[in-house]
Amino acid sequence: MLGLVDEALSGPRGPALIASLRARFSYALIDEFQDTDEVQWSVFKRVFAGSADHHLILVGDPKQAIY
């Protein structure tokens, strides 16, 4: 499922999907960030990072990392 979201964000309708998600959500909180994989990070980074009006909050503990 995450792969499909990642593909959709990369596709021709990606900018519209990002705009739709940003209109609905101003904040994203990722708990246990140390366990976030490449696809998950790609999705959240594209939607929330680099926007002055949106906030991406990461909470993690490197001592508990599984990767």
N, C-alpha and C positions, 0 to 999 in steps of 0.2 A: 504494500500500500504506500509506504514512504517513497519507494522508487517511482511510483506513478505520480505522486505529488511533485517530486523533484523534476520528472520529465515535463509535467504540465507547466511548471514555473520556467523551464528552459525553452518551451515551445513558443509558437507565434502568439498564443493568447496569454503568455506568461505575465506581461505587464498588466493586463486587465485583471488577472487573478491576484497579483500582488496588490493592486489598488483596492480590490474587493476585500481582501484580508485586512489591509491597513484601515479601511473604512470601518471595519467591525471591531478590530482589536488595536489598542494603543500600546499595550504592554504584553510582553511574553516573559515568563519566568521558567527557566530550565533548572530544576533541582537535580542533583546527582549529575552535574554537567560532565564530570570525569568519565561517565559511561556513554556519552553521546558519540555516535559513530559519524563517519564522513557524510552520509546522506542526510541524517538528521541536522547536522550543523549547516549543511548547504541550504536546506529549506529555511531554517530560522534566520540564517545570515541574510539571505536574499530578501526575505519579507521585512525584517525588522532593523537590520544594521544599515547605517548610512542615511537614516531618516531623522531629521531634527524633531519630528513630532511623535516618534515611536521609540519605545525603549525595550531593550533586550537585557534581562537580568540573569546572570549566571551564578549558580551556587554549586560549588564542588569541593571535594576533598581528595587531593591527589594520593593520599595514603590508602584510599579505598578503590583506586582505579582498577578496572578489569581489563583494560586495553594496554 
